[in-house]
Amino acid sequence: MVSYFRSILPSRLFLLVLLFLAIQLPLYLMLTAGTMQEFYFMLIGERLADGFTMYKQLYDDTAPLSAMVYWLIDLVSGRSVLAYRIVAISLLLLQALALNSILNRYQVYANKSYIPALLYLLMGSVTYELSMLTPLLIGHTFVILSLPYLITVSREGIENNRLFVGGFILGLAAMCYLPLSLYMLVGIFAVVLFASNTFRSILLMLCGFLFPYAVLLTFYFYTNTLDEFLALHLFRPWQFNVAFALPPADLAKLMLLPLLVLVFSVLSSLSLPQRLVFQVKFQQVMWVWLLVALLLCISSEEISANIFVLLLPAIAYFSEYLFTGNMKRWMINLAFSLLLVATLLVRYRDVLGLNPILQLADTQLITDTDIPETIRNERVLVLGPDTRYYLHNKPATPYLNWQLAQRHFGRLNEYDAVYQIYQNFRNERPTYIIADDTLMQELQYKLPTVFDGYKSAGLPNTYTLKQ
């Protein structure tokens, strides 16, 4: 089957897209529940669509371009899990086809094919977490789109102004997910490896990278949001408090298949015959790309399955050598067929009831038992990490992210923190507050003008605004 994609005829592209949709869509039709991570992004988009300003009236570290995407989706479809997933798989498909087009256009391999895109999409379908609309997935699209501007200059040694465009696109990627700025190391390595005027080329790329941030900083300066933007976006993601969204054993099981493909593909590339100089140097760039991706994976603030989308370009690039090697054709087709079956089994483990066998638990999926007994269709503030209370309610006040809310609620002994809480409640007062009784008593003692207006609603840790 994989031999069919060794050609770049339009029929191969059509079948590739059809195969990808056949793998992706049935799960979304059978498994309609979203995840708490997706729901959190919906809350961000919803609040922005209600007219509130990011960072000033919504305390969150989501990057500005990603927040804009969530805002646009909410304007079109509201809280729609299906809309988020359609956009996500569209971006995943765009990434695969763009990378494959770049590899073919610049003759990175001896022959042109759709095998890199095939492996990109197949490994990107191992689990639904890889095709969730996260800021990382949005920004990763820009990282891939920047690649032709870097290697064009590297290959030709002329038109170095294209490096400004490449840096600009990497700047957009960082404005979706700030740690992606580390891919500037890939660009710098390519410049050092290929460019005739290294210093000038690096400056051009750096200026391009900083340009979108200069525009954004100017905007936030004139809207009096610069301090919040610096604190919540530029500095917040670099506090490396690594945590696992899934148990490490479960995460290892989910990512075992892509990692095995990557290892065998890399080993296959090491036994290659002599190639063109550009092809050898491009592979060196991809080695740096892989190292940067691994660094981002292990240093992410929260390590989950979706962070491994960063490895897909390396898997796609090196897998060409695995599936076009010296093995017999029937062996290659058999290996790919086994890989396809394994991907389907892992992806559809919930539907097929394989979780007990694989000893995996999809704790991120929202189920009916996750919804707490509480009010519905009201404006609510949750003074705690449990965002499930927002499932049937709208968030009120900027304190959506409880960890960031600790800047105020964790410093109730400081006058400035108490004053900021007072200001936020004066501008917007929730109908209900979900809070620990001890915290609520402290707030009523220190801010009676605000919190004495609430009484117990008859539900655990729930307070309602007095009429």
KAJOMO-V989014 format. One record per backbone hydrogen bond with DSSP energy under -0.5 kcal/mol. NH is the residue of the N-H (numbers start at 1). CO is the residue of the C=O. Records with the same first field share a line. If there is no record, write none. Layout:
NH = CO, CO
This chain:
4 = 1
5 = 2
6 = 3
7 = 4
12 = 9
13 = 9
14 = 10
15 = 11
16 = 12
17 = 13
18 = 14
19 = 15
20 = 16
21 = 17
22 = 18
23 = 19
24 = 20
25 = 21
27 = 24
28 = 24, 25
29 = 25
30 = 26
31 = 27
32 = 30
36 = 364
39 = 35
40 = 36
41 = 37
42 = 38
43 = 39
44 = 40
45 = 41
46 = 42
47 = 43
48 = 44
49 = 45
50 = 46
51 = 48
52 = 47
55 = 58
56 = 54
57 = 53
59 = 398
60 = 58
63 = 176
65 = 175
66 = 175
67 = 63
68 = 64
69 = 65
70 = 66
71 = 67
72 = 68
73 = 69
74 = 70
75 = 71
76 = 72
77 = 73
78 = 73, 74
80 = 78
81 = 79
84 = 80
85 = 81
86 = 82
87 = 83
88 = 84
89 = 85
90 = 86
91 = 87
92 = 88
93 = 89
94 = 90
95 = 91
96 = 92
97 = 93
98 = 94
99 = 95
100 = 96
101 = 97
102 = 98
103 = 99
104 = 100
105 = 101
106 = 102
107 = 104
108 = 103
114 = 5
118 = 114
119 = 115
120 = 116
121 = 117
122 = 118
123 = 119
124 = 120
125 = 122
126 = 123
130 = 127
131 = 128
132 = 129
134 = 132
138 = 134
139 = 135
140 = 136
141 = 137, 138
142 = 138
143 = 139
144 = 140
145 = 141
146 = 142
147 = 143, 144
149 = 146
150 = 146, 147
151 = 147
152 = 148
153 = 149
154 = 150
155 = 151
156 = 152
157 = 153
162 = 159
163 = 160
164 = 161
165 = 161
166 = 162
167 = 163
168 = 164
169 = 165
170 = 166
171 = 167
172 = 168
173 = 169
174 = 170
175 = 171
176 = 173
177 = 173
180 = 177
181 = 178
182 = 179
183 = 180
184 = 181
185 = 182
186 = 183
187 = 183
188 = 184
189 = 185
190 = 186
191 = 187
192 = 188
193 = 189
194 = 190
195 = 190, 191
198 = 196
201 = 197
202 = 198
203 = 199
204 = 200
205 = 201
206 = 202
207 = 203
208 = 204
209 = 205
210 = 206
211 = 207
212 = 208
214 = 210
215 = 211
216 = 212
217 = 213
218 = 214
219 = 215
220 = 216
221 = 217
222 = 218
223 = 219
224 = 221
225 = 220
226 = 220
229 = 225
230 = 226
231 = 227
232 = 228
233 = 229
234 = 229
235 = 230
237 = 233
238 = 235
239 = 236
240 = 238
241 = 239
242 = 240
243 = 301
245 = 243, 303
246 = 303
250 = 247
251 = 247
252 = 248
253 = 249
254 = 250
255 = 251
256 = 252, 253
259 = 255
260 = 256
261 = 257
262 = 258
263 = 259
264 = 260
265 = 261
266 = 262
267 = 263
268 = 264
269 = 265
270 = 266
271 = 268
272 = 269
280 = 276
281 = 277
282 = 278
283 = 279
284 = 280
285 = 281
286 = 282
287 = 283
288 = 284
289 = 285
290 = 286
291 = 287
292 = 288
293 = 289
294 = 290
295 = 291
296 = 292
297 = 293
298 = 294
299 = 295
300 = 296
303 = 243
304 = 302
307 = 304
308 = 305
309 = 306
310 = 307
311 = 308
312 = 309
315 = 311
316 = 312
317 = 313
318 = 314
319 = 315
320 = 316, 317
321 = 318
322 = 318
323 = 319
324 = 320
325 = 322
332 = 328
333 = 329
334 = 330
335 = 331
336 = 332
337 = 333
338 = 334
339 = 335
340 = 336
341 = 337
342 = 338
343 = 339
344 = 340
345 = 341
346 = 342
347 = 343
348 = 344
349 = 346
352 = 348
353 = 349, 350
354 = 349
355 = 349
358 = 354
359 = 355
360 = 355
363 = 361
365 = 362
366 = 34
370 = 367
371 = 367, 368
372 = 370
374 = 372
377 = 392
380 = 378, 394
381 = 432
383 = 381, 434
384 = 382
387 = 385
389 = 386
390 = 387
391 = 388
393 = 390
394 = 378
396 = 380
400 = 398
401 = 59
402 = 400
405 = 401
406 = 402, 403
407 = 404
408 = 405
409 = 405
410 = 406
411 = 408
414 = 411
418 = 414
419 = 415
420 = 416
421 = 417
422 = 418
423 = 419
424 = 420
425 = 421
426 = 422
427 = 423
428 = 424
430 = 428
431 = 379
432 = 379
433 = 463
434 = 381
435 = 433, 461
436 = 383
440 = 436
441 = 437
442 = 438
443 = 439
444 = 440
445 = 441
446 = 442
447 = 443
450 = 447
451 = 447
452 = 448
453 = 450
454 = 451
455 = 464
457 = 462
462 = 459
463 = 433
464 = 455
465 = 431
466 = 453
